[in-house]
Structures are given as structure tokens and as C-alpha cells.
Amino acid sequence: MRPSPIWVTVDAAETPEGVAAFLREAEPFGVILFARHLRDAGQVRELNACIHGALPGWAPRVALDQEGGRVNRLSALGMTFPSAADMAGDAERTESLAHEMGSHLAELGFDVDFAPVADLGPAYGGTGLEGRVFGEDPETVIRCCEAFLRGLKRSGVEGCLKHFPGLGGSRVDSHQSLPSMAGDAVERRAHLAPYGALANLAPYVMIAHGAYEGLLGTTGPSSLESKTYDLLRELGFAGLSVTDDLSMGAVAGQAPLTSLVEKSLAAGASLALWVSSQEQSLRALEQLRENPIFLASRDALNYG
């Protein structure tokens, strides 16, 4: 079977049987879990095994946001890890941290870590980026992101650079509203550098919700703009691009979920990610299943 070009979540209170039934209907490429899904190690392994075995001919990729610091989903299982800022540009320490976190993820049955953050600082207060960036210069960020990806790969987990084309320097949190990112292609060159340097190392790149009028010549969310995906390809990336959560405040008010999914896929996203209840996801998919753009994106999806 060919999975749908979507990354969704499951209801935290759902039984394994209910999760499997939902996945058989939704047929997603991937599933993202959160701290609310993690009660104990045995339960997480059982849930991930259920997800992997739900579909004939395809094991959905199971992802977690596990960066360390403030984005530490494994804290639900009593694990704590330092943040990117705590690494202080130390690539060797960063690789060791990523390998340790990745080893825990692999043991629990996860396939993908939506990390590392490749944004350059500054990370201003109130943006949700505090403590999550490795530095303000591209060399430090490239060195640490490469080390992070290497550590994950050694543990058997895939990584994902985020948030293209860079949220560093934003003044608002895209979970709440759309950031307006200043600077043209020359002024934001440093923010693009990690993606060009690491294009052949990252299996996934997550696309930000931001307005980049100077860089892209558009005022809409970057996740819905074809110029974003064109730019990513120009930098040499040939992996899978996945939108940041389409239920976030930066985009949720722009259009219904089905329209956001269609627009992101039409713009060039490989995968549309959103976080909603299983019931809401199935309602959206009822409207998308025969959509020509959705079907073309499913057929074009290149995966191993």
C-alpha cells in the first residue's frame, strides 16, 4: 500500500485496538506522539508496536519531539536532558547527548526525532525558542546540528532539521501567531546555511510557519508557499519536507484544516502534519481522499 502524505497523532486515552482501527482508516505516513501518550516504558513500547503493525505493507513512522531542555517529551518517563543552549557549542557533547536520547527513543520503538533545531539565535523571550538554539553564528549551529544528527543515526533514529527557512530572530511564537521575519536573501543567508550544509545528512526538514516578505516575496505562511520548497530544493535537500503543525495559531485561522493540507501539499510539502483528535482527522480525510492534489502527493511520496 501507499501511505497518505500526512503525519497525524492518536488520542491519548484510546485503546491499542482503537488506535489500530483509526490508522487503518487514516493510512498515515507517520504518527507523532507527545508526553501525554507516555505513561510507562512498557505501555509506550506496546503503543508503538501497535502503530507499526496497524497497516498491511507499511509501518507508520513514529516520531517524538525530543530536543532536551524545554522540549523534553521523555520527561513523562522521568528522564531529563540538557538543552541546545546548555551544549555551549560543544559538538562532541551534543553528539553524545543525541546518541543517549536516540538510544532511549529506539528502545521505546520510535523511528524519528523531530530535532535538532537549526534556527540561529537570538532566541527572544516569548517566542518558544528560548534555550532551543545552539548559537547565533551558522558555523556553531551547523557543527552542533551535524553532531546531533550523527548521534541519532548511531542510535538507529532519524533526525529532522527545523524550522526552515529559519525562525531565529522572530518576536512572536508561531504556536500563537504568524511571525513576520525581516531580511532579504542576503540578510538571511546565515539562517539558510545549516540547511545547505546538512542537506545530504537530514532525512527530514520541518517547514516553519512564518512570513518572509524579503526572502520569499510573499506575506503568507511559508509552509503554504511554493517558493519555500523551491528554495529548500535549491539548497540541495532531496529528502522529505514536513510542515510544522497545521493546527498552530500561525496558520489555523487562515483556512479550514482541509484547505491548509491541500495548500501545503500543492506548494511542495512532502507531508502535511497536524495535531487533532482522531475524529477530527478522519473528518478531514473524508474530504481529502479524492482530492487530486492529495492523491498526486501520495503517489509522488518517495520513501524507503
Salt bridges, closest charged atoms under 4 A:
ASP65 OD2 - ARG73 NH2 3.50
ASP65 OD1 - LYS162 NZ 3.28
GLU67 OE2 - ARG132 NH2 2.73
GLU67 OE2 - LYS162 NZ 2.83
GLU95 OE1 - ARG150 NE 2.88
GLU95 OE2 - ARG154 NE 3.11
GLU107 OE2 - ARG45 NH1 2.64
ASP111 OD2 - HIS52 NE2 2.71
ASP119 OD2 - HIS163 ND1 2.80
GLU130 OE1 - ARG70 NH1 3.13
GLU146 OE2 - ARG150 NH1 3.61
ASP173 OD1 - HIS175 ND1 2.78
ASP230 OD1 - ARG233 NH2 2.64
GLU279 OE2 - ARG283 NH1 3.18
ASP299 OD1 - ARG298 NH2 3.37
